[in-house]
Protein backbone atom coordinates (compact mmCIF):
# COMPACT_ATOMS: atom_id res chain seq x y z
CA UNK A 1 0.00 0.00 0.00
CA UNK A 2 1.42 3.35 -1.08
CA UNK A 3 0.76 6.59 0.76
CA UNK A 4 0.13 8.58 -2.43
CA UNK A 5 0.01 7.86 -6.15
CA UNK A 6 0.11 10.77 -8.57
CA UNK A 7 -1.16 9.66 -11.96
CA UNK A 8 -0.56 10.99 -15.48
CA UNK A 9 1.94 13.63 -14.48
CA UNK A 10 3.59 15.49 -17.36
CA UNK A 11 7.40 15.71 -17.24
CA UNK A 12 9.41 18.59 -18.72
CA UNK A 13 10.14 16.39 -21.78
CA UNK A 14 6.33 16.10 -22.27
CA UNK A 15 6.16 12.39 -21.39
CA UNK A 16 3.57 11.15 -18.88
CA UNK A 17 4.30 9.06 -15.79
CA UNK A 18 2.78 7.82 -12.56
CA UNK A 19 4.72 8.23 -9.34
CA UNK A 20 4.09 6.47 -6.02
CA UNK A 21 5.26 7.65 -2.61
CA UNK A 22 5.68 5.74 0.64
CA UNK A 23 7.21 6.76 3.99
CA UNK A 24 8.58 10.04 2.67
CA UNK A 25 10.38 8.42 -0.27
CA UNK A 26 9.67 7.78 -3.93
CA UNK A 27 8.60 4.14 -4.10
CA UNK A 28 7.84 3.64 -7.81
CA UNK A 29 7.98 5.59 -11.06
CA UNK A 30 6.45 4.73 -14.43
CA UNK A 31 3.21 2.84 -14.90
CA UNK A 32 2.40 2.21 -11.25
CA UNK A 33 0.06 -0.61 -10.25
CA UNK A 34 -1.28 -0.99 -6.75
CA UNK A 35 -3.37 0.76 -4.14
CA UNK A 36 -2.72 3.95 -2.22
CA UNK A 37 -4.23 5.79 0.72
CA UNK A 38 -4.60 8.75 -1.60
CA UNK A 39 -4.51 9.24 -5.37
CA UNK A 40 -4.31 12.44 -7.41
CA UNK A 41 -4.72 12.43 -11.18
CA UNK A 42 -3.00 15.25 -13.05
CA UNK A 43 -4.61 13.97 -16.29
CA UNK A 44 -1.62 15.14 -18.32
CA UNK A 45 -2.66 18.75 -17.68
CA UNK A 46 0.01 19.64 -15.14
CA UNK A 47 3.76 19.27 -15.03
CA UNK A 48 5.63 17.47 -12.26
CA UNK A 49 9.32 17.53 -11.43
CA UNK A 50 11.54 16.64 -8.53
CA UNK A 51 11.07 19.24 -5.82
CA UNK A 52 12.56 22.61 -6.70
CA UNK A 53 15.72 23.55 -4.81
CA UNK A 54 16.63 27.21 -4.35
CA UNK A 55 20.41 27.11 -3.85
CA UNK A 56 20.75 30.73 -2.67
CA UNK A 57 18.24 32.37 -0.34
CA UNK A 58 18.26 34.46 2.85
CA UNK A 59 15.75 33.26 5.44
CA UNK A 60 17.22 33.84 8.90
CA UNK A 61 14.34 35.85 10.39
CA UNK A 62 16.58 37.74 12.83
CA UNK A 63 19.06 38.98 10.22
CA UNK A 64 19.06 42.79 10.30
CA UNK A 65 19.71 43.15 6.55
CA UNK A 66 18.51 40.13 4.55
CA UNK A 67 15.73 38.17 6.23
CA UNK A 68 12.58 36.22 5.45
CA UNK A 69 10.51 33.22 6.54
CA UNK A 70 11.41 29.85 5.02
CA UNK A 71 7.86 28.88 4.04
CA UNK A 72 7.17 32.29 2.47
CA UNK A 73 9.99 31.67 -0.03
CA UNK A 74 9.64 27.88 -0.02
CA UNK A 75 6.49 25.77 -0.22
CA UNK A 76 4.26 28.82 -0.71
CA UNK A 77 5.86 29.14 -4.17
CA UNK A 78 6.52 25.49 -5.00
CA UNK A 79 10.06 25.28 -3.60
CA UNK A 80 10.61 22.23 -1.42
CA UNK A 81 14.21 22.92 -0.34
CA UNK A 82 16.02 26.18 0.33
CA UNK A 83 19.69 26.76 1.11
CA UNK A 84 20.45 29.92 3.06
CA UNK A 85 23.62 31.42 1.61
CA UNK A 86 25.61 32.81 4.50
CA UNK A 87 23.08 34.84 6.49
CA UNK A 88 24.56 33.33 9.63
CA UNK A 89 28.06 32.49 10.82
CA UNK A 90 29.21 30.40 13.75
CA UNK A 91 27.69 32.83 16.29
CA UNK A 92 24.06 32.42 15.15
CA UNK A 93 23.89 29.18 13.18
CA UNK A 94 22.42 27.19 16.10
CA UNK A 95 19.63 29.73 16.56
CA UNK A 96 18.92 29.65 12.82
CA UNK A 97 18.76 25.86 12.91
CA UNK A 98 16.24 25.85 15.76
CA UNK A 99 14.06 28.55 14.16
CA UNK A 100 13.72 26.57 10.93
CA UNK A 101 12.75 23.23 12.49
CA UNK A 102 9.10 24.25 12.45
CA UNK A 103 9.08 25.02 8.72
CA UNK A 104 7.44 22.72 6.18
CA UNK A 105 10.11 23.74 3.65
CA UNK A 106 13.37 21.87 4.09
CA UNK A 107 16.06 24.35 5.09
CA UNK A 108 19.84 23.97 4.86
CA UNK A 109 22.63 26.49 5.32
CA UNK A 110 25.90 27.60 3.85
CA UNK A 111 27.88 28.87 6.83
CA UNK A 112 29.35 32.36 6.41
CA UNK A 113 33.09 32.23 7.09
CA UNK A 114 32.61 35.43 9.13
CA UNK A 115 31.39 34.40 12.58
CA UNK A 116 28.72 37.16 12.66
CA UNK A 117 27.25 36.31 9.27
CA UNK A 118 25.69 39.26 7.43
CA UNK A 119 24.99 41.65 10.29
CA UNK A 120 26.70 44.43 8.35
CA UNK A 121 27.56 44.63 4.66
CA UNK A 122 31.33 44.40 5.30
CA UNK A 123 31.63 41.24 7.36
CA UNK A 124 35.01 40.32 5.85
CA UNK A 125 36.68 43.73 6.23
CA UNK A 126 38.15 42.46 9.54
CA UNK A 127 40.13 39.23 9.13
CA UNK A 128 39.60 38.53 12.84
CA UNK A 129 35.97 37.78 11.97
CA UNK A 130 37.13 34.57 10.30
CA UNK A 131 37.45 32.07 13.15
CA UNK A 132 38.54 28.68 11.85
CA UNK A 133 37.93 26.99 15.20
CA UNK A 134 34.42 28.42 15.37
CA UNK A 135 33.64 27.25 11.85
CA UNK A 136 34.88 23.73 12.55
CA UNK A 137 32.87 23.51 15.77
CA UNK A 138 29.70 24.64 13.98
CA UNK A 139 30.24 22.07 11.23
CA UNK A 140 30.66 19.35 13.84
CA UNK A 141 27.53 20.41 15.74
CA UNK A 142 25.25 20.62 12.69
CA UNK A 143 26.61 18.33 9.98
CA UNK A 144 23.21 17.59 8.46
CA UNK A 145 22.16 21.23 8.35
CA UNK A 146 25.32 23.01 7.19
CA UNK A 147 26.02 21.81 3.63
CA UNK A 148 28.95 24.11 2.82
CA UNK A 149 30.51 27.52 3.40
CA UNK A 150 29.93 30.97 1.90
CA UNK A 151 32.40 33.77 1.23
CA UNK A 152 31.27 37.13 -0.15
CA UNK A 153 34.25 38.41 -2.12
CA UNK A 154 33.45 41.89 -3.40
CA UNK A 155 34.83 45.30 -2.48
CA UNK A 156 32.01 46.38 -0.19
CA UNK A 157 32.36 43.19 1.85
CA UNK A 158 36.14 42.65 2.07
CA UNK A 159 37.22 46.29 2.37
CA UNK A 160 41.01 46.54 2.18
CA UNK A 161 41.51 42.78 2.50
CA UNK A 162 41.25 42.00 -1.20
CA UNK A 163 41.63 38.32 -1.95
CA UNK A 164 42.79 37.31 1.56
CA UNK A 165 39.34 36.22 2.85
CA UNK A 166 39.00 33.85 -0.12
CA UNK A 167 42.44 32.36 0.58
CA UNK A 168 41.26 31.75 4.15
CA UNK A 169 37.99 30.25 2.90
CA UNK A 170 39.89 27.77 0.74
CA UNK A 171 41.98 26.78 3.79
CA UNK A 172 38.80 26.22 5.82
CA UNK A 173 37.36 24.16 2.96
CA UNK A 174 40.44 21.93 2.76
CA UNK A 175 40.65 21.51 6.53
CA UNK A 176 37.03 20.34 6.68
CA UNK A 177 36.88 17.62 4.07
CA UNK A 178 36.50 19.71 0.93
CA UNK A 179 32.90 20.80 1.56
CA UNK A 180 31.16 22.99 -1.07
CA UNK A 181 32.27 26.63 -1.20
CA UNK A 182 29.98 29.29 -2.68
CA UNK A 183 31.70 32.55 -3.61
CA UNK A 184 29.74 35.77 -4.14
CA UNK A 185 31.21 38.01 -6.85
CA UNK A 186 30.47 41.69 -7.37
CA UNK A 187 32.40 44.93 -7.62
CA UNK A 188 36.18 44.89 -7.57
CA UNK A 189 38.67 44.81 -5.96
CA UNK A 190 39.48 41.99 -5.89
CA UNK A 191 39.47 41.41 -9.62
CA UNK A 192 37.36 38.49 -10.83
CA UNK A 193 40.41 36.91 -12.47
CA UNK A 194 42.10 36.67 -9.04
CA UNK A 195 38.99 35.05 -7.60
CA UNK A 196 38.52 32.58 -10.45
CA UNK A 197 42.15 31.45 -10.39
CA UNK A 198 41.78 30.33 -6.75
CA UNK A 199 38.69 28.22 -7.33
CA UNK A 200 38.77 24.47 -7.80
CA UNK A 201 36.40 21.74 -8.96
CA UNK A 202 33.01 21.91 -7.23
CA UNK A 203 33.35 25.51 -6.05
CA UNK A 204 30.36 27.68 -6.94
CA UNK A 205 30.42 31.23 -8.34
CA UNK A 206 27.14 32.93 -7.44
CA UNK A 207 25.79 36.07 -9.17
CA UNK A 208 27.34 34.63 -12.33
CA UNK A 209 25.35 36.89 -14.70
CA UNK A 210 25.70 40.15 -12.80
CA UNK A 211 26.01 43.30 -14.90
CA UNK A 212 28.77 44.98 -12.89
CA UNK A 213 32.12 45.92 -14.48
CA UNK A 214 33.77 42.96 -12.68
CA UNK A 215 31.59 40.46 -14.57
CA UNK A 216 32.29 37.19 -16.37
CA UNK A 217 32.33 38.83 -19.83
CA UNK A 218 35.03 41.09 -21.21
CA UNK A 219 34.06 44.58 -22.50
CA UNK A 220 34.01 42.98 -25.97
CA UNK A 221 31.42 40.46 -24.77
CA UNK A 222 33.70 37.42 -24.69
CA UNK A 223 33.98 35.06 -21.73
CA UNK A 224 36.94 36.00 -19.54
CA UNK A 225 39.81 33.56 -19.97
CA UNK A 226 40.05 33.04 -16.19
CA UNK A 227 36.36 32.07 -16.03
CA UNK A 228 36.77 29.74 -19.00
CA UNK A 229 39.67 28.01 -17.24
CA UNK A 230 37.67 27.78 -14.00
CA UNK A 231 34.71 26.16 -15.77
CA UNK A 232 37.08 23.67 -17.39
CA UNK A 233 38.37 22.80 -13.89
CA UNK A 234 34.81 22.05 -12.76
CA UNK A 235 33.84 25.34 -11.11
CA UNK A 236 30.05 25.76 -11.15
CA UNK A 237 27.93 28.79 -12.04
CA UNK A 238 24.95 29.81 -9.87
CA UNK A 239 22.55 32.60 -10.83
CA UNK A 240 21.81 34.22 -7.45
CA UNK A 241 19.53 36.83 -9.08
CA UNK A 242 18.97 39.15 -6.11
CA UNK A 243 18.31 42.87 -6.14
CA UNK A 244 21.54 43.83 -7.92
CA UNK A 245 23.10 40.74 -9.48
CA UNK A 246 21.34 39.65 -12.67
CA UNK A 247 21.61 41.20 -16.13
CA UNK A 248 19.55 40.00 -19.09
CA UNK A 249 22.27 41.30 -21.43
CA UNK A 250 25.04 39.32 -19.70
CA UNK A 251 22.92 36.16 -19.43
CA UNK A 252 21.83 36.40 -23.06
CA UNK A 253 25.40 36.85 -24.32
CA UNK A 254 26.83 34.11 -22.10
CA UNK A 255 24.12 31.55 -22.88
CA UNK A 256 24.47 32.26 -26.61
CA UNK A 257 28.11 31.19 -26.16
CA UNK A 258 27.05 28.00 -24.38
CA UNK A 259 27.83 29.29 -20.87
CA UNK A 260 24.72 27.99 -19.11
CA UNK A 261 24.14 28.11 -15.35
CA UNK A 262 24.56 24.97 -13.27
CA UNK A 263 21.92 26.21 -10.85
CA UNK A 264 19.22 28.87 -11.05
CA UNK A 265 18.69 30.51 -7.67
CA UNK A 266 16.87 33.59 -6.45
CA UNK A 267 18.95 35.27 -3.69
CA UNK A 268 15.52 36.09 -2.30
CA UNK A 269 14.66 37.91 0.91
CA UNK A 270 11.56 39.81 2.00
CA UNK A 271 12.23 43.08 0.17
CA UNK A 272 13.04 41.70 -3.28
CA UNK A 273 10.30 39.09 -2.85
CA UNK A 274 7.61 41.68 -2.22
CA UNK A 275 8.87 44.57 -4.36
CA UNK A 276 10.84 42.64 -7.00
CA UNK A 277 12.72 42.09 -9.14
CA UNK A 278 12.89 38.53 -7.71
CA UNK A 279 9.36 37.75 -6.38
CA UNK A 280 9.95 33.97 -6.21
CA UNK A 281 12.07 31.23 -7.73
CA UNK A 282 9.48 30.46 -10.45
CA UNK A 283 9.63 34.10 -11.57
CA UNK A 284 13.44 33.92 -11.81
CA UNK A 285 13.29 30.59 -13.65
CA UNK A 286 10.81 32.05 -16.15
CA UNK A 287 13.28 34.77 -17.14
CA UNK A 288 15.55 32.13 -18.63
CA UNK A 289 13.07 31.29 -21.38
CA UNK A 290 13.78 34.82 -22.66
CA UNK A 291 17.54 34.25 -22.83
CA UNK A 292 17.60 30.98 -24.73
CA UNK A 293 16.97 28.10 -22.31
CA UNK A 294 14.40 25.32 -22.66
CA UNK A 295 12.00 23.99 -20.04
CA UNK A 296 14.04 20.79 -19.42
CA UNK A 297 17.22 22.86 -19.01
CA UNK A 298 15.57 25.26 -16.56
CA UNK A 299 14.05 22.46 -14.48
CA UNK A 300 17.37 20.61 -14.33
CA UNK A 301 18.96 23.75 -12.83
CA UNK A 302 16.62 23.63 -9.81
CA UNK A 303 16.54 19.85 -9.39
CA UNK A 304 19.32 17.47 -10.41
CA UNK A 305 22.09 20.01 -10.95
CA UNK A 306 21.21 22.04 -7.85
CA UNK A 307 21.26 18.89 -5.70
CA UNK A 308 24.56 17.79 -7.22
CA UNK A 309 26.24 21.13 -6.59
CA UNK A 310 25.40 21.17 -2.89
CA UNK A 311 25.67 17.39 -2.44
CA UNK A 312 22.05 17.05 -1.36
CA UNK A 313 22.02 13.29 -1.75
CA UNK A 314 18.55 11.84 -2.14
CA UNK A 315 17.16 14.98 -3.76
CA UNK A 316 16.71 16.29 -7.28
CA UNK A 317 15.69 13.12 -9.13
CA UNK A 318 12.49 11.17 -9.77
CA UNK A 319 13.85 7.76 -8.87
CA UNK A 320 12.86 5.10 -6.31
CA UNK A 321 14.62 5.68 -3.01
CA UNK A 322 14.93 9.44 -3.48
CA UNK A 323 13.12 11.86 -1.18
CA UNK A 324 9.42 12.34 -1.88
CA UNK A 325 9.91 16.02 -2.75
CA UNK A 326 7.97 17.11 -5.83
CA UNK A 327 6.78 20.31 -7.50
CA UNK A 328 3.57 20.45 -9.56
CA UNK A 329 3.35 23.39 -11.94
CA UNK A 330 2.00 24.68 -15.21
CA UNK A 331 3.49 26.85 -17.96
CA UNK A 332 1.32 29.80 -18.94
CA UNK A 333 1.66 30.96 -22.53
CA UNK A 334 1.02 34.66 -22.17
CA UNK A 335 2.96 37.88 -22.43
CA UNK A 336 4.37 39.04 -19.12
CA UNK A 337 6.97 41.70 -18.36
CA UNK A 338 10.19 40.68 -16.62
CA UNK A 339 12.78 43.08 -15.21
CA UNK A 340 16.41 42.33 -14.34
CA UNK A 341 18.55 43.90 -11.63
CA UNK A 342 19.77 46.57 -14.05
CA UNK A 343 16.27 47.83 -14.85
CA UNK A 344 16.12 46.25 -18.32
CA UNK A 345 12.66 44.97 -19.16
CA UNK A 346 11.86 41.95 -21.34
CA UNK A 347 8.44 40.89 -22.56
CA UNK A 348 8.32 37.20 -21.73
CA UNK A 349 6.03 34.91 -23.69
CA UNK A 350 5.59 32.24 -21.03
CA UNK A 351 6.05 31.82 -17.33
CA UNK A 352 6.01 29.08 -14.74
CA UNK A 353 3.18 28.85 -12.23
CA UNK A 354 3.82 26.55 -9.23
CA UNK A 355 0.59 24.95 -8.06
CA UNK A 356 1.61 22.48 -5.34
CA UNK A 357 4.62 21.13 -3.54
CA UNK A 358 5.11 17.71 -2.01
CA UNK A 359 7.61 17.71 0.86
CA UNK A 360 8.57 14.34 2.33
CA UNK A 361 5.27 13.03 0.95
CA UNK A 362 3.14 15.90 2.32
CA UNK A 363 0.98 17.70 -0.28
CA UNK A 364 0.95 21.52 0.06
CA UNK A 365 -0.99 23.80 -2.30
CA UNK A 366 0.95 26.96 -3.21
CA UNK A 367 -0.36 30.51 -3.02
CA UNK A 368 -0.95 30.49 -6.78
CA UNK A 369 -2.48 27.03 -6.61
CA UNK A 370 -5.02 28.28 -4.05
CA UNK A 371 -5.99 31.06 -6.43
CA UNK A 372 -6.38 28.72 -9.42
CA UNK A 373 -9.96 27.47 -9.42
CA UNK A 374 -9.18 24.87 -12.12
CA UNK A 375 -6.58 23.23 -9.88
CA UNK A 376 -8.69 21.10 -7.58
CA UNK A 377 -7.22 17.64 -7.17
matplotlib code that plots the C-alpha trace (Angstrom):
import matplotlib.pyplot as plt

x = [0.0, 1.4, 0.8, 0.1, 0.0, 0.1, -1.2, -0.6, 1.9, 3.6, 7.4, 9.4, 10.1, 6.3, 6.2, 3.6, 4.3, 2.8, 4.7, 4.1, 5.3, 5.7, 7.2, 8.6, 10.4, 9.7, 8.6, 7.8, 8.0, 6.4, 3.2, 2.4, 0.1, -1.3, -3.4, -2.7, -4.2, -4.6, -4.5, -4.3, -4.7, -3.0, -4.6, -1.6, -2.7, 0.0, 3.8, 5.6, 9.3, 11.5, 11.1, 12.6, 15.7, 16.6, 20.4, 20.8, 18.2, 18.3, 15.7, 17.2, 14.3, 16.6, 19.1, 19.1, 19.7, 18.5, 15.7, 12.6, 10.5, 11.4, 7.9, 7.2, 10.0, 9.6, 6.5, 4.3, 5.9, 6.5, 10.1, 10.6, 14.2, 16.0, 19.7, 20.4, 23.6, 25.6, 23.1, 24.6, 28.1, 29.2, 27.7, 24.1, 23.9, 22.4, 19.6, 18.9, 18.8, 16.2, 14.1, 13.7, 12.8, 9.1, 9.1, 7.4, 10.1, 13.4, 16.1, 19.8, 22.6, 25.9, 27.9, 29.3, 33.1, 32.6, 31.4, 28.7, 27.2, 25.7, 25.0, 26.7, 27.6, 31.3, 31.6, 35.0, 36.7, 38.2, 40.1, 39.6, 36.0, 37.1, 37.4, 38.5, 37.9, 34.4, 33.6, 34.9, 32.9, 29.7, 30.2, 30.7, 27.5, 25.2, 26.6, 23.2, 22.2, 25.3, 26.0, 29.0, 30.5, 29.9, 32.4, 31.3, 34.2, 33.4, 34.8, 32.0, 32.4, 36.1, 37.2, 41.0, 41.5, 41.2, 41.6, 42.8, 39.3, 39.0, 42.4, 41.3, 38.0, 39.9, 42.0, 38.8, 37.4, 40.4, 40.6, 37.0, 36.9, 36.5, 32.9, 31.2, 32.3, 30.0, 31.7, 29.7, 31.2, 30.5, 32.4, 36.2, 38.7, 39.5, 39.5, 37.4, 40.4, 42.1, 39.0, 38.5, 42.1, 41.8, 38.7, 38.8, 36.4, 33.0, 33.4, 30.4, 30.4, 27.1, 25.8, 27.3, 25.4, 25.7, 26.0, 28.8, 32.1, 33.8, 31.6, 32.3, 32.3, 35.0, 34.1, 34.0, 31.4, 33.7, 34.0, 36.9, 39.8, 40.0, 36.4, 36.8, 39.7, 37.7, 34.7, 37.1, 38.4, 34.8, 33.8, 30.1, 27.9, 24.9, 22.6, 21.8, 19.5, 19.0, 18.3, 21.5, 23.1, 21.3, 21.6, 19.6, 22.3, 25.0, 22.9, 21.8, 25.4, 26.8, 24.1, 24.5, 28.1, 27.1, 27.8, 24.7, 24.1, 24.6, 21.9, 19.2, 18.7, 16.9, 19.0, 15.5, 14.7, 11.6, 12.2, 13.0, 10.3, 7.6, 8.9, 10.8, 12.7, 12.9, 9.4, 10.0, 12.1, 9.5, 9.6, 13.4, 13.3, 10.8, 13.3, 15.6, 13.1, 13.8, 17.5, 17.6, 17.0, 14.4, 12.0, 14.0, 17.2, 15.6, 14.0, 17.4, 19.0, 16.6, 16.5, 19.3, 22.1, 21.2, 21.3, 24.6, 26.2, 25.4, 25.7, 22.1, 22.0, 18.6, 17.2, 16.7, 15.7, 12.5, 13.9, 12.9, 14.6, 14.9, 13.1, 9.4, 9.9, 8.0, 6.8, 3.6, 3.3, 2.0, 3.5, 1.3, 1.7, 1.0, 3.0, 4.4, 7.0, 10.2, 12.8, 16.4, 18.6, 19.8, 16.3, 16.1, 12.7, 11.9, 8.4, 8.3, 6.0, 5.6, 6.1, 6.0, 3.2, 3.8, 0.6, 1.6, 4.6, 5.1, 7.6, 8.6, 5.3, 3.1, 1.0, 1.0, -1.0, 1.0, -0.4, -0.9, -2.5, -5.0, -6.0, -6.4, -10.0, -9.2, -6.6, -8.7, -7.2]
y = [0.0, 3.3, 6.6, 8.6, 7.9, 10.8, 9.7, 11.0, 13.6, 15.5, 15.7, 18.6, 16.4, 16.1, 12.4, 11.2, 9.1, 7.8, 8.2, 6.5, 7.6, 5.7, 6.8, 10.0, 8.4, 7.8, 4.1, 3.6, 5.6, 4.7, 2.8, 2.2, -0.6, -1.0, 0.8, 4.0, 5.8, 8.8, 9.2, 12.4, 12.4, 15.2, 14.0, 15.1, 18.8, 19.6, 19.3, 17.5, 17.5, 16.6, 19.2, 22.6, 23.5, 27.2, 27.1, 30.7, 32.4, 34.5, 33.3, 33.8, 35.9, 37.7, 39.0, 42.8, 43.2, 40.1, 38.2, 36.2, 33.2, 29.9, 28.9, 32.3, 31.7, 27.9, 25.8, 28.8, 29.1, 25.5, 25.3, 22.2, 22.9, 26.2, 26.8, 29.9, 31.4, 32.8, 34.8, 33.3, 32.5, 30.4, 32.8, 32.4, 29.2, 27.2, 29.7, 29.6, 25.9, 25.9, 28.5, 26.6, 23.2, 24.3, 25.0, 22.7, 23.7, 21.9, 24.4, 24.0, 26.5, 27.6, 28.9, 32.4, 32.2, 35.4, 34.4, 37.2, 36.3, 39.3, 41.7, 44.4, 44.6, 44.4, 41.2, 40.3, 43.7, 42.5, 39.2, 38.5, 37.8, 34.6, 32.1, 28.7, 27.0, 28.4, 27.2, 23.7, 23.5, 24.6, 22.1, 19.4, 20.4, 20.6, 18.3, 17.6, 21.2, 23.0, 21.8, 24.1, 27.5, 31.0, 33.8, 37.1, 38.4, 41.9, 45.3, 46.4, 43.2, 42.6, 46.3, 46.5, 42.8, 42.0, 38.3, 37.3, 36.2, 33.8, 32.4, 31.7, 30.2, 27.8, 26.8, 26.2, 24.2, 21.9, 21.5, 20.3, 17.6, 19.7, 20.8, 23.0, 26.6, 29.3, 32.6, 35.8, 38.0, 41.7, 44.9, 44.9, 44.8, 42.0, 41.4, 38.5, 36.9, 36.7, 35.0, 32.6, 31.5, 30.3, 28.2, 24.5, 21.7, 21.9, 25.5, 27.7, 31.2, 32.9, 36.1, 34.6, 36.9, 40.1, 43.3, 45.0, 45.9, 43.0, 40.5, 37.2, 38.8, 41.1, 44.6, 43.0, 40.5, 37.4, 35.1, 36.0, 33.6, 33.0, 32.1, 29.7, 28.0, 27.8, 26.2, 23.7, 22.8, 22.0, 25.3, 25.8, 28.8, 29.8, 32.6, 34.2, 36.8, 39.1, 42.9, 43.8, 40.7, 39.7, 41.2, 40.0, 41.3, 39.3, 36.2, 36.4, 36.8, 34.1, 31.6, 32.3, 31.2, 28.0, 29.3, 28.0, 28.1, 25.0, 26.2, 28.9, 30.5, 33.6, 35.3, 36.1, 37.9, 39.8, 43.1, 41.7, 39.1, 41.7, 44.6, 42.6, 42.1, 38.5, 37.8, 34.0, 31.2, 30.5, 34.1, 33.9, 30.6, 32.0, 34.8, 32.1, 31.3, 34.8, 34.3, 31.0, 28.1, 25.3, 24.0, 20.8, 22.9, 25.3, 22.5, 20.6, 23.7, 23.6, 19.9, 17.5, 20.0, 22.0, 18.9, 17.8, 21.1, 21.2, 17.4, 17.1, 13.3, 11.8, 15.0, 16.3, 13.1, 11.2, 7.8, 5.1, 5.7, 9.4, 11.9, 12.3, 16.0, 17.1, 20.3, 20.4, 23.4, 24.7, 26.9, 29.8, 31.0, 34.7, 37.9, 39.0, 41.7, 40.7, 43.1, 42.3, 43.9, 46.6, 47.8, 46.2, 45.0, 42.0, 40.9, 37.2, 34.9, 32.2, 31.8, 29.1, 28.8, 26.6, 24.9, 22.5, 21.1, 17.7, 17.7, 14.3, 13.0, 15.9, 17.7, 21.5, 23.8, 27.0, 30.5, 30.5, 27.0, 28.3, 31.1, 28.7, 27.5, 24.9, 23.2, 21.1, 17.6]
z = [0.0, -1.1, 0.8, -2.4, -6.2, -8.6, -12.0, -15.5, -14.5, -17.4, -17.2, -18.7, -21.8, -22.3, -21.4, -18.9, -15.8, -12.6, -9.3, -6.0, -2.6, 0.6, 4.0, 2.7, -0.3, -3.9, -4.1, -7.8, -11.1, -14.4, -14.9, -11.2, -10.2, -6.8, -4.1, -2.2, 0.7, -1.6, -5.4, -7.4, -11.2, -13.1, -16.3, -18.3, -17.7, -15.1, -15.0, -12.3, -11.4, -8.5, -5.8, -6.7, -4.8, -4.3, -3.8, -2.7, -0.3, 2.9, 5.4, 8.9, 10.4, 12.8, 10.2, 10.3, 6.5, 4.5, 6.2, 5.4, 6.5, 5.0, 4.0, 2.5, 0.0, 0.0, -0.2, -0.7, -4.2, -5.0, -3.6, -1.4, -0.3, 0.3, 1.1, 3.1, 1.6, 4.5, 6.5, 9.6, 10.8, 13.7, 16.3, 15.2, 13.2, 16.1, 16.6, 12.8, 12.9, 15.8, 14.2, 10.9, 12.5, 12.4, 8.7, 6.2, 3.6, 4.1, 5.1, 4.9, 5.3, 3.8, 6.8, 6.4, 7.1, 9.1, 12.6, 12.7, 9.3, 7.4, 10.3, 8.4, 4.7, 5.3, 7.4, 5.9, 6.2, 9.5, 9.1, 12.8, 12.0, 10.3, 13.1, 11.9, 15.2, 15.4, 11.8, 12.6, 15.8, 14.0, 11.2, 13.8, 15.7, 12.7, 10.0, 8.5, 8.3, 7.2, 3.6, 2.8, 3.4, 1.9, 1.2, -0.2, -2.1, -3.4, -2.5, -0.2, 1.9, 2.1, 2.4, 2.2, 2.5, -1.2, -2.0, 1.6, 2.8, -0.1, 0.6, 4.2, 2.9, 0.7, 3.8, 5.8, 3.0, 2.8, 6.5, 6.7, 4.1, 0.9, 1.6, -1.1, -1.2, -2.7, -3.6, -4.1, -6.9, -7.4, -7.6, -7.6, -6.0, -5.9, -9.6, -10.8, -12.5, -9.0, -7.6, -10.5, -10.4, -6.7, -7.3, -7.8, -9.0, -7.2, -6.1, -6.9, -8.3, -7.4, -9.2, -12.3, -14.7, -12.8, -14.9, -12.9, -14.5, -12.7, -14.6, -16.4, -19.8, -21.2, -22.5, -26.0, -24.8, -24.7, -21.7, -19.5, -20.0, -16.2, -16.0, -19.0, -17.2, -14.0, -15.8, -17.4, -13.9, -12.8, -11.1, -11.2, -12.0, -9.9, -10.8, -7.4, -9.1, -6.1, -6.1, -7.9, -9.5, -12.7, -16.1, -19.1, -21.4, -19.7, -19.4, -23.1, -24.3, -22.1, -22.9, -26.6, -26.2, -24.4, -20.9, -19.1, -15.3, -13.3, -10.8, -11.1, -7.7, -6.4, -3.7, -2.3, 0.9, 2.0, 0.2, -3.3, -2.9, -2.2, -4.4, -7.0, -9.1, -7.7, -6.4, -6.2, -7.7, -10.5, -11.6, -11.8, -13.7, -16.1, -17.1, -18.6, -21.4, -22.7, -22.8, -24.7, -22.3, -22.7, -20.0, -19.4, -19.0, -16.6, -14.5, -14.3, -12.8, -9.8, -9.4, -10.4, -11.0, -7.9, -5.7, -7.2, -6.6, -2.9, -2.4, -1.4, -1.8, -2.1, -3.8, -7.3, -9.1, -9.8, -8.9, -6.3, -3.0, -3.5, -1.2, -1.9, -2.8, -5.8, -7.5, -9.6, -11.9, -15.2, -18.0, -18.9, -22.5, -22.2, -22.4, -19.1, -18.4, -16.6, -15.2, -14.3, -11.6, -14.0, -14.8, -18.3, -19.2, -21.3, -22.6, -21.7, -23.7, -21.0, -17.3, -14.7, -12.2, -9.2, -8.1, -5.3, -3.5, -2.0, 0.9, 2.3, 0.9, 2.3, -0.3, 0.1, -2.3, -3.2, -3.0, -6.8, -6.6, -4.0, -6.4, -9.4, -9.4, -12.1, -9.9, -7.6, -7.2]

ax = plt.figure().add_subplot(projection="3d")
ax.plot(x, y, z, "-o")
ax.set_aspect("equal")
plt.show()
